[in-house]
Amino acid sequence: MKKEFKTKLENHDWYYDYSDDYRVWENGRLEFSNLSAMHDKLKSPFSMVELRQWAYDMVLEKFEEDKPGEFYRKGASQKCITPSKRQNLLTLARFQEIEDWLNG
């Protein structure tokens, strides 16, 4: 069941809530509800926030701080995207804990 959970986490539209299309929003809400049920059934030691960060590879060591509190992916050629905040990034060790749990 963890393998299925991992795949669903990776493929989930984590930004469905921003959609103007009701069908996209409704499908995303339903999918998130199913993910939450799986999360509870598996007794995940990780929060859904951490799992979203894992799914997007939001690893602190893969980012660099451009200005105080503004993190961008290393090697990003453009800074026209919104920077990430430190609290929205996982350490590599935490990322690996999640990866190990999902693969275990």
N, C-alpha and C positions, 0 to 999 in steps of 0.2 A: 504493500500500500504506500510505502514511503516513496518508491520510484514514481508512482502515479502522482503523488502529491508534489514531488519535485518538478515533474514535467508541467503540471498545472500552474505551479508558481512561476516557472520560467515563461510560460505562454500567456499568463493573465495580463489583461490590459489594466494596469494599476492606475491609469489616469481616466478610466471610464467616467468618473464622476464629473469631469469637465466637459463631457460631450453635450452638444446641442441636440443630438439625435436621440430621441426617447428610446428607440430600439437598442441603440448601443449602450445607453445608460442602464436600461432594464436588464440586458444580457450581462453586463458587467456586474451589476448589483447581485444578480442571481449566482453568477460564477463566484463572486467574493463570498457570498453566503455559504456556498458549497465548500469553498476553501476553508472558511472558518470552522465549519463542521468537521472537516478532515483534520484540521489543526487540533481541535479539541479531542477528537477520537484517538489521534496518535499521541496525545499528551505531549505536544511539542514543548521543549524547554525554551523555545525562542518565541519572541513576540512576532505578530504579523508585520510590524514595522521593520524588525530585523530581517525577516524573510523577504520583504520587498527590497530592502537594501542589498541583500544577497543576490536576489534575482537580477538586479541592475548592476551588479559588480561594483558597488559603491564602497571601495576599499581605500581607506585613508592613504595607504602607502602608494596607491596608484594616482594620487592627487598631489598637487602642490599648492601652497598658500601664496596667492598673488598679492593680496592685500590682507591686512589683519581680518581674520574671520571669513575670507573669501577663497574657497578652494576650487581649483579647476583640474581636470584630468591632465596628467603630465603629457607634454607634447602637443597639447591642443593648439592649433594654429590660429584659432579665432576666439576672442573673448566676448562675442556678442550673445552668448548664452548666459543664463542666470547662474551665478556661482553657487556651489554647495556650501552649506555650513558644516562645521565640525560634527555637530550632533547628528547629522544625516549620513555620516560615514562610519563604516565598520572598520575595526582594526583587522589586519590580515589574520591574526590569531583567531578572532571571533568568526570571521568569514570561514576559516578552515574548520572550526567547531561545527558550524552549520552544515558545511559540505560533508563532513564525516558523519554527522547524525543522519542526514538525508540519504547517504550512500550505505549506511550501516544496516 
